[in-house]
Amino acid sequence: MFILNKLLEVSSNTLKIKEATGFDPANIALIEKNGVAYGLSYQDNGNGTSKVKLLISPLYQSKTYECDIDVNVANEFKGQLSLTLIEDSAEIDKVGIISPEEGINKEGKNHIKGLTFSAYKIKHSTNAPSVEHSGKTKLQKNADNGNSANIGNSYFQPKAVKVDNGNVIVIAHNLKDQTLVSWYLKPNESGTFRALPGKKGITERKLFKFDNPGQLALNENTMLYTQMSKRIIKENQVRKTQIFKFDVAKVVQNLKDRKGANECLLSKKECQIDNKALSLSSKYEISFLQHVKQTKGNDLVAFLAKGQSSNMALPRKSGEKVKTFLL
Protein backbone atom coordinates (compact mmCIF):
# COMPACT_ATOMS: atom_id res chain seq x y z
CA MET A 1 0.00 0.00 0.00
CA PHE A 2 2.87 2.38 0.83
CA ILE A 3 4.45 1.77 -2.59
CA LEU A 4 1.09 2.32 -4.31
CA ASN A 5 0.59 5.59 -2.43
CA LYS A 6 4.05 6.80 -3.45
CA LEU A 7 3.33 5.95 -7.09
CA LEU A 8 0.04 7.84 -6.95
CA GLU A 9 1.80 10.78 -5.31
CA VAL A 10 4.34 10.98 -8.11
CA SER A 11 1.56 10.65 -10.69
CA SER A 12 -0.43 13.50 -9.16
CA ASN A 13 2.64 15.75 -9.26
CA THR A 14 3.49 15.00 -12.90
CA LEU A 15 2.06 17.65 -15.22
CA LYS A 16 0.72 17.26 -18.74
CA ILE A 17 3.02 18.40 -21.50
CA LYS A 18 2.46 18.86 -25.23
CA GLU A 19 4.04 20.51 -28.25
CA ALA A 20 3.57 24.28 -28.09
CA THR A 21 1.84 26.14 -30.91
CA GLY A 22 0.57 29.66 -31.42
CA PHE A 23 2.71 31.57 -28.91
CA ASP A 24 4.49 34.86 -29.63
CA PRO A 25 8.26 34.51 -28.96
CA ALA A 26 8.61 38.31 -28.86
CA ASN A 27 6.57 38.45 -25.64
CA ILE A 28 8.43 35.70 -23.80
CA ALA A 29 11.42 36.11 -21.49
CA LEU A 30 13.72 33.11 -21.94
CA ILE A 31 16.51 31.64 -19.83
CA GLU A 32 18.92 29.14 -21.36
CA LYS A 33 21.54 26.76 -19.95
CA ASN A 34 23.20 23.61 -21.25
CA GLY A 35 21.24 23.53 -24.49
CA VAL A 36 17.73 24.00 -23.07
CA ALA A 37 15.70 27.22 -23.06
CA TYR A 38 12.83 27.90 -20.65
CA GLY A 39 10.17 30.58 -20.77
CA LEU A 40 6.65 31.56 -19.74
CA SER A 41 3.77 32.12 -22.14
CA TYR A 42 0.26 33.43 -21.54
CA GLN A 43 -3.03 32.18 -23.00
CA ASP A 44 -5.78 34.80 -22.75
CA ASN A 45 -8.86 33.49 -20.91
CA GLY A 46 -11.05 36.27 -22.29
CA ASN A 47 -12.06 37.55 -18.84
CA GLY A 48 -9.16 39.83 -17.99
CA THR A 49 -6.92 36.95 -16.93
CA SER A 50 -4.46 34.64 -18.67
CA LYS A 51 -3.40 31.04 -18.15
CA VAL A 52 0.35 30.73 -17.51
CA LYS A 53 2.32 27.99 -19.27
CA LEU A 54 5.91 26.85 -18.88
CA LEU A 55 7.77 26.58 -22.19
CA ILE A 56 10.60 24.07 -22.65
CA SER A 57 12.72 24.19 -25.79
CA PRO A 58 15.58 21.65 -26.03
CA LEU A 59 18.00 23.07 -28.58
CA TYR A 60 18.80 19.55 -29.82
CA GLN A 61 15.17 19.26 -31.01
CA SER A 62 13.19 21.41 -33.42
CA LYS A 63 10.21 21.46 -31.05
CA THR A 64 9.08 23.64 -28.18
CA TYR A 65 6.91 22.07 -25.48
CA GLU A 66 4.39 23.71 -23.17
CA CYS A 67 3.16 22.68 -19.74
CA ASP A 68 0.06 23.99 -17.94
CA ILE A 69 1.25 24.87 -14.40
CA ASP A 70 -2.28 25.62 -13.10
CA VAL A 71 -1.61 29.33 -12.58
CA ASN A 72 -3.88 32.14 -13.78
CA VAL A 73 -2.90 35.78 -13.54
CA ALA A 74 -4.67 39.10 -14.11
CA ASN A 75 -3.46 40.54 -17.41
CA GLU A 76 -2.24 43.69 -15.65
CA PHE A 77 0.15 41.55 -13.56
CA LYS A 78 1.63 39.39 -16.34
CA GLY A 79 4.89 41.33 -15.99
CA GLN A 80 5.11 40.37 -12.32
CA LEU A 81 5.95 36.70 -12.84
CA SER A 82 9.57 35.62 -12.66
CA LEU A 83 11.39 32.49 -13.85
CA THR A 84 14.76 31.26 -12.60
CA LEU A 85 16.90 28.16 -13.11
CA ILE A 86 17.59 26.42 -9.79
CA GLU A 87 19.47 23.31 -10.93
CA ASP A 88 20.84 22.20 -14.30
CA SER A 89 22.41 18.94 -15.45
CA ALA A 90 22.48 16.80 -18.57
CA GLU A 91 19.30 14.91 -17.65
CA ILE A 92 17.42 16.86 -14.96
CA ASP A 93 16.79 20.58 -14.48
CA LYS A 94 14.80 22.41 -11.84
CA VAL A 95 13.18 25.80 -12.37
CA GLY A 96 11.45 28.15 -9.96
CA ILE A 97 8.50 30.39 -10.84
CA ILE A 98 7.33 33.35 -8.74
CA SER A 99 3.66 34.18 -9.28
CA PRO A 100 1.53 36.92 -7.70
CA GLU A 101 -1.25 36.41 -5.16
CA GLU A 102 -3.77 39.08 -6.04
CA GLY A 103 -5.97 41.14 -3.74
CA ILE A 104 -7.95 44.38 -3.51
CA ASN A 105 -6.56 47.24 -1.42
CA LYS A 106 -8.40 49.86 0.66
CA GLU A 107 -8.86 52.04 -2.42
CA GLY A 108 -10.60 49.18 -4.23
CA LYS A 109 -7.71 48.66 -6.65
CA ASN A 110 -6.04 45.37 -7.55
CA HIS A 111 -2.63 44.78 -6.00
CA ILE A 112 -0.24 41.92 -5.25
CA LYS A 113 -0.77 41.04 -1.58
CA GLY A 114 1.68 38.14 -1.58
CA LEU A 115 3.90 35.95 -3.74
CA THR A 116 4.11 32.21 -4.38
CA PHE A 117 7.35 30.39 -5.24
CA SER A 118 6.81 27.09 -7.08
CA ALA A 119 9.50 24.59 -8.09
CA TYR A 120 9.36 22.23 -11.08
CA LYS A 121 11.65 19.31 -11.95
CA ILE A 122 12.20 18.69 -15.68
CA LYS A 123 13.55 15.33 -16.85
CA HIS A 124 14.98 15.30 -20.37
CA SER A 125 15.00 12.45 -22.86
CA THR A 126 15.22 11.94 -26.60
CA ASN A 127 11.43 12.31 -26.68
CA ALA A 128 9.29 14.91 -24.89
CA PRO A 129 10.53 16.01 -21.45
CA SER A 130 8.50 15.28 -18.32
CA VAL A 131 7.62 17.92 -15.72
CA GLU A 132 7.01 17.29 -12.03
CA HIS A 133 5.71 19.90 -9.60
CA SER A 134 7.97 19.81 -6.52
CA GLY A 135 5.77 22.03 -4.35
CA LYS A 136 5.12 25.68 -3.59
CA THR A 137 5.48 28.11 -0.71
CA LYS A 138 3.97 31.47 0.17
CA LEU A 139 6.22 34.50 0.41
CA GLN A 140 4.87 37.02 2.91
CA LYS A 141 6.04 38.96 5.96
CA ASN A 142 5.34 36.27 8.55
CA ALA A 143 5.26 32.49 8.31
CA ASP A 144 1.93 32.49 10.19
CA ASN A 145 -0.78 33.04 7.56
CA GLY A 146 -3.04 34.67 10.16
CA ASN A 147 -0.44 37.15 11.40
CA SER A 148 -1.55 40.79 11.08
CA ALA A 149 1.86 41.68 9.55
CA ASN A 150 0.70 39.98 6.34
CA ILE A 151 -2.16 42.45 5.84
CA GLY A 152 -1.90 45.41 3.46
CA ASN A 153 1.41 44.57 1.78
CA SER A 154 1.82 45.24 -1.93
CA TYR A 155 4.65 43.55 -3.84
CA PHE A 156 6.26 44.48 -7.15
CA GLN A 157 8.93 43.18 -9.56
CA PRO A 158 10.00 39.97 -7.77
CA LYS A 159 13.18 38.19 -8.85
CA ALA A 160 14.90 35.01 -7.66
CA VAL A 161 18.38 33.55 -7.98
CA LYS A 162 20.08 30.31 -6.96
CA VAL A 163 22.72 30.72 -4.27
CA ASP A 164 24.77 28.33 -2.09
CA ASN A 165 23.91 24.60 -1.85
CA GLY A 166 20.81 24.76 -4.04
CA ASN A 167 19.11 27.40 -1.92
CA VAL A 168 17.33 30.42 -3.40
CA ILE A 169 16.90 34.06 -2.47
CA VAL A 170 13.92 36.09 -3.66
CA ILE A 171 14.02 39.90 -3.79
CA ALA A 172 11.02 42.18 -4.37
CA HIS A 173 9.68 45.67 -3.66
CA ASN A 174 7.19 46.04 -0.82
CA LEU A 175 5.34 49.17 -1.96
CA LYS A 176 3.50 49.53 1.34
CA ASP A 177 6.74 50.03 3.28
CA GLN A 178 8.72 51.49 0.33
CA THR A 179 11.35 48.88 1.10
CA LEU A 180 13.29 46.37 -0.99
CA VAL A 181 12.83 43.02 0.79
CA SER A 182 14.17 39.48 0.54
CA TRP A 183 13.44 35.87 1.52
CA TYR A 184 15.91 32.99 1.93
CA LEU A 185 14.46 29.67 0.71
CA LYS A 186 15.73 26.17 1.51
CA PRO A 187 14.41 22.92 0.00
CA ASN A 188 13.32 20.01 2.18
CA GLU A 189 13.78 16.33 1.32
CA SER A 190 10.82 16.36 -1.09
CA GLY A 191 12.22 19.39 -2.94
CA THR A 192 9.64 21.86 -1.60
CA PHE A 193 11.19 25.21 -0.68
CA ARG A 194 10.46 26.93 2.63
CA ALA A 195 11.30 30.48 3.68
CA LEU A 196 13.81 30.62 6.54
CA PRO A 197 12.06 32.28 9.51
CA GLY A 198 13.69 34.75 11.88
CA LYS A 199 12.49 35.98 15.26
CA LYS A 200 8.72 35.70 15.86
CA GLY A 201 8.23 33.92 12.53
CA ILE A 202 9.38 36.81 10.35
CA THR A 203 10.39 35.56 6.89
CA GLU A 204 10.49 38.82 4.89
CA ARG A 205 13.71 40.73 5.57
CA LYS A 206 14.32 44.40 4.77
CA LEU A 207 17.29 45.35 2.57
CA PHE A 208 16.87 49.14 2.29
CA LYS A 209 14.24 51.80 1.64
CA PHE A 210 13.66 53.40 -1.77
CA ASP A 211 12.13 56.70 -2.85
CA ASN A 212 10.58 55.23 -6.00
CA PRO A 213 10.65 51.60 -7.18
CA GLY A 214 13.84 51.14 -9.22
CA GLN A 215 15.07 48.59 -11.73
CA LEU A 216 16.53 45.42 -10.18
CA ALA A 217 19.06 43.06 -11.81
CA LEU A 218 20.19 39.92 -10.01
CA ASN A 219 22.58 37.02 -10.54
CA GLU A 220 24.43 34.60 -8.26
CA ASN A 221 27.16 37.13 -7.43
CA THR A 222 25.82 40.65 -7.94
CA MET A 223 22.69 42.69 -7.30
CA LEU A 224 22.21 45.96 -9.20
CA TYR A 225 19.57 48.53 -8.28
CA THR A 226 18.64 51.92 -9.75
CA GLN A 227 17.33 55.01 -7.98
CA MET A 228 16.25 58.21 -9.69
CA SER A 229 16.79 61.54 -7.93
CA LYS A 230 15.39 64.97 -8.80
CA ARG A 231 16.96 68.37 -8.16
CA ILE A 232 15.88 71.91 -9.00
CA ILE A 233 18.71 73.93 -10.62
CA LYS A 234 17.88 77.46 -11.76
CA GLU A 235 14.15 76.67 -11.85
CA ASN A 236 14.75 73.59 -13.99
CA GLN A 237 14.15 70.07 -12.76
CA VAL A 238 17.22 67.87 -13.27
CA ARG A 239 16.84 64.11 -13.05
CA LYS A 240 19.66 61.64 -12.47
CA THR A 241 19.56 57.86 -12.23
CA GLN A 242 22.13 56.13 -10.04
CA ILE A 243 23.04 52.45 -10.25
CA PHE A 244 24.07 50.76 -6.99
CA LYS A 245 25.98 47.49 -6.82
CA PHE A 246 25.73 44.98 -3.93
CA ASP A 247 27.43 41.67 -3.19
CA VAL A 248 24.86 38.85 -3.16
CA ALA A 249 27.06 36.85 -0.76
CA LYS A 250 26.57 39.59 1.83
CA VAL A 251 22.81 39.46 1.38
CA VAL A 252 22.84 35.66 1.75
CA GLN A 253 24.97 35.72 4.90
CA ASN A 254 22.76 38.33 6.56
CA LEU A 255 19.64 36.32 5.72
CA LYS A 256 21.16 33.11 7.10
CA ASP A 257 22.29 34.80 10.33
CA ARG A 258 18.67 35.79 11.09
CA LYS A 259 19.81 38.55 13.44
CA GLY A 260 18.00 41.84 13.98
CA ALA A 261 14.76 40.86 12.25
CA ASN A 262 13.64 44.50 11.99
CA GLU A 263 16.99 45.85 10.77
CA CYS A 264 17.80 46.68 7.15
CA LEU A 265 20.41 44.19 5.98
CA LEU A 266 22.12 46.44 3.43
CA SER A 267 21.84 49.72 5.32
CA LYS A 268 22.22 50.29 9.05
CA LYS A 269 21.48 54.04 9.06
CA GLU A 270 17.73 54.72 8.99
CA CYS A 271 17.38 52.02 6.33
CA GLN A 272 18.57 54.41 3.61
CA ILE A 273 20.47 53.08 0.60
CA ASP A 274 24.25 53.23 1.13
CA ASN A 275 25.98 55.67 -1.24
CA LYS A 276 29.18 53.63 -0.88
CA ALA A 277 27.47 51.10 -3.17
CA LEU A 278 27.12 53.67 -5.99
CA SER A 279 28.68 52.44 -9.24
CA LEU A 280 27.60 54.89 -11.94
CA SER A 281 25.10 57.61 -12.79
CA SER A 282 23.02 58.39 -15.87
CA LYS A 283 21.23 61.65 -16.58
CA TYR A 284 18.44 59.63 -18.21
CA GLU A 285 15.69 57.55 -16.62
CA ILE A 286 16.53 53.85 -16.91
CA SER A 287 13.66 51.56 -17.94
CA PHE A 288 15.58 48.26 -18.16
CA LEU A 289 18.69 46.96 -16.38
CA GLN A 290 20.64 43.77 -17.02
CA HIS A 291 23.90 42.38 -15.60
CA VAL A 292 25.84 41.00 -18.59
CA LYS A 293 29.02 39.53 -17.12
CA GLN A 294 31.82 40.08 -14.64
CA THR A 295 35.32 40.56 -16.03
CA LYS A 296 38.52 41.18 -14.06
CA GLY A 297 36.60 42.33 -11.01
CA ASN A 298 34.40 44.73 -12.98
CA ASP A 299 30.76 44.31 -14.02
CA LEU A 300 29.47 44.81 -17.55
CA VAL A 301 25.96 46.26 -17.35
CA ALA A 302 23.36 46.80 -20.08
CA PHE A 303 20.53 49.30 -19.66
CA LEU A 304 17.88 51.17 -21.60
CA ALA A 305 17.73 54.91 -20.96
CA LYS A 306 14.69 56.87 -22.11
CA GLY A 307 15.62 59.24 -24.93
CA GLN A 308 18.68 57.16 -25.86
CA SER A 309 19.42 53.89 -27.61
CA SER A 310 20.65 50.85 -25.70
CA ASN A 311 23.75 51.32 -23.59
CA MET A 312 26.43 49.15 -22.08
CA ALA A 313 28.54 50.44 -19.21
CA LEU A 314 31.47 49.10 -17.21
CA PRO A 315 31.26 50.22 -13.55
CA ARG A 316 34.80 50.50 -12.18
CA LYS A 317 36.41 51.31 -8.86
CA SER A 318 35.47 54.52 -7.08
CA GLY A 319 37.13 57.58 -8.58
CA GLU A 320 37.63 56.12 -12.06
CA LYS A 321 35.72 57.30 -15.10
CA VAL A 322 32.91 55.17 -16.47
CA LYS A 323 32.97 54.17 -20.13
CA THR A 324 29.56 54.01 -21.79
CA PHE A 325 28.98 52.43 -25.19
CA LEU A 326 26.01 52.89 -27.53
CA LEU A 327 24.86 49.65 -29.17
N, C-alpha and C positions, 0 to 999 in steps of 0.2 A: 504493500500500500504506500509506503514511504517513497519507493522508487517511482510509482505511478504518479504520486502527487508532485514530485520533482519534475517529471516529464511534462505534466500539465502546466506547471509553473513556467517552465521554459517556453512552452507553446504559447501561453497567454502573453508573454513578453515579446514574442517575435512578431514583427510588423509586416504587413503586406507590402510588396515592392513590385513595380512594373516599369516598363520602358516609358520614359517621359516624352510627351509630345505637346506642342502648342505653348511652350513657355517662351518668354522674351529674355534672352541672355543679357540684354543691355540693362535690365532692371535687377540683376542678381549679383550679389557680392559673393565672390568665390574665394576659397582658400585651397591651396594645393600643396601636397607633400608626397614624395615618393611615388609619383606617377598617378595619383588620384586627386581629383578636384571635388570639393564639396560646396554646396550652396543652398540657399533657401529660395523657394518660389511661392507665389501667392495665387490662389484660384478664387476669383471673386464670387461670393455667395449671393450677390444681388440684393443684400439687405444692409449694406454699410459695413460688412465684415468680409474677411477673406480667410480661406483655409490655407494653413501653412504646410508646405511639403519640403522634405529634405531631398536635395538632389545629390546624386552620386555619379561621377563620371570618370571611370577608369580610363586612363590615357592609352592603355593597350587595347581598348575596344573602341568601336565607332559608335557606341551607344551611351546614352545618359539615362540613368534610372531615377525614379521618384518614389518617395515613401511618405505616406500619410502619417504624420506624427500626432494626430488628434489634438491639434491646437488651432483655434480660431482667434483672429485678432481684428479689432476695429481698424478700418482702412487708414484712419488718421494716425495710428500707432505702428504701421508696418515698418517704419524706420527705426523702431525701438527694439527690434529683435537683434540678437547678436549670436554669431556662430564662432566656435573656437575648436581647434584640434587639441585633444587632451593626450592621446597616445597614437603613435604610428609605427607600424612594422610591415613586413612584407605580406602578412596574411590577415592581420587584425588591426583595425583602427578604432579609436573612440573619439567621438565628438561631443561637445557640450553646446546646448542651445539655451540662451536666456530669452524668456518670453514675458510680456507684461501681464500683470493682474489688474484688470481695469476696475475703476470705481467712479463715483460721482461726488465731487467736492461740495463745500458749503454753498458755493455760487451756482450749483447745478450744472457744472461743466464736467466733462469726462477728464479723468486723469489716471495716472498709473500709481495705484496705492501700494503695490508690492511687485516683486519679481519672482519668477520661478526658474530654477536651473535644472535642466534635464540632461541626462547622459545617455548616449546611444553607442552600442558596440556594433561595428560593421566587419563582417567576415567576408574576405574576398576569395573568389574562385575563378576558374576559366569561364564559368557561366555567370548568371546574375548574382550579385552580392546578397547577403542576408543581413537584416538589421534587427537588433535586439534592444529593447528599452531597458536600461539599467536602473531606472528610478529617477525621482525628482525631489527637489527640496525647495521650500519657500525661503526667499531672502527678504527679511524685514528687520526692524530694529531689535526685537526681542524674540527669543526662541519660543516663548509662550504666546500662542496665537491670541489669547484673550487679554494680553497685557495692553494697557492703555497707551503705551509708547508706540504701538503699531497703528494708531489712529491718526489720520490727517496727513500722512507722508505722501509725497509726490515725487516719483523717480523719473530720471531722464538719461538717455544715452548710456546704457550699461555696456560694459565690455569685460571680457574675461581672458585670462591667460594662464597657461600651465606653468607651474613653478616647481619647487623641489619635490622629489619622490612622488610624482604623479598627482600632487595636490594642485588646487586652483585658487586664484584670487579673482574676485569680481569687484569692479570699481564702477560707481555710478554717481550722478548728481542727485542729492535730495533737495528738491526745490523749496520744500517747506522750511528747512533750516539754512538754505543757501550754503550747503556744505558738500564737498566731495567726500564720498564715503566708500568703505570697502568691507568685504567679507572674505574670510579664509575658509576654504572648503576642503574637507578630507573625505576620501572614499572609505566605506566600510567593506567587509568581506564580500558582500554581494555586489559591490561596485556603485552603490548609491552614495552620493555626496551629502555631507552634513556640514553646516556652518559651525565653526569653532566658537563656543560661547565664552564670554568673559564674565565679569562679576555681575550677579543678579540676572543672568541669562542674556545679557546684551550680546548680540551677534554683529550688528552694524557698528563699524568703527569709523570715527571721523578722521579725515586726512587734513583738510584745511577748508576755510571759508572762501567763497568766491563772490565777486560783485555781480557778475552776470555769467550764466553758464558758458564755459569755453569749449574749445575742441580738445578731445582727449585721444592720444595715440598710445598704444600699449604693446610691449612685447616682453619676452622672458627676462630681459635685462634692464629695460629703460621705460620710463613713463614720461610722456611729454604732455604739457597742458598749456593752453593759451588763455590770456586775460587781456581784455581791451580796456584801455583807460582813456578818459576824455579830459582835456584841459582847455581853458579859454585864454587865448593869446591875442591881444589887441582886438577884442570883440569877435574873434573867430574861434570856432570850436575845432580843436586839433585832436584827432584820434590816433592812438598808437596801440598796436597789438604786441604783447610780449609773450615769448615762448619760454616756459620753465621746464627744466629737465630734472628728473628724480631717479634715484637708484631703486629698482624694484626689490632688490635684496633687502634694503632697509625697510621697505614697506612690509615685506614678508616677515622679517624678524620682529618688528613691532607688533604685528598681528599675532604671531605665535607666542610672544611673551605675555599677552593678555593683561598688561599692567595699565593702570589709569584709564579705566573704561570710558571716562568722559573727556579725556584729553585728546587733543589733535595730534595724530602720529607724525605728521610732517611739518608741524609748526607749533612751538611751545608758547609763543607770545600772542595771546588773544586770538589764537586760531587763524591768524592772518598768513597768507602765502609768503614764504621766505624768499626775499629778493636775492639771496645768495644762490638760489637755484636758477636765476635768470640766464638764459643762453643767448637769445638774440631778440631783436625788436623789428617790427615791420610797421610802416606808417599806414598800411592798408588793413582792413578787416579780413581775417582769415576764415574761410568757410569750410576748409577741409585740411586735415593734418595727417601725415603718414610718416612713420619711421621707416626709412629704407634699409639702412645697414649701418653697422659700426665698423670703422676702419681706423686702426692705429690710435685707439683711444678717443676718437671723435665720432660724432653721429651725423650721418647724412639724412636730412629731413626733406620731405616734399610737402608743399602746401599750396593751396589755391587762395589767392588774395583778390578780393573784389576790385575790379578796375584794372587788373593785370592778367597776364597769361600765367600758366603754371610756373612754379618756382621750385628750385632745389637749393638748399642752403646747408652749409657745413658749420654747425656751432663749434667753436673752439674754446680754448682756455680763456679765462677772464682777462680782459685787457687787449686781446688780439682782435683784429678786424674780421668781420664775417664776410665770406664770399657768397654771393647770391647769383644763381644762374637761371636764365630764362630758357624754358624748354621749347 
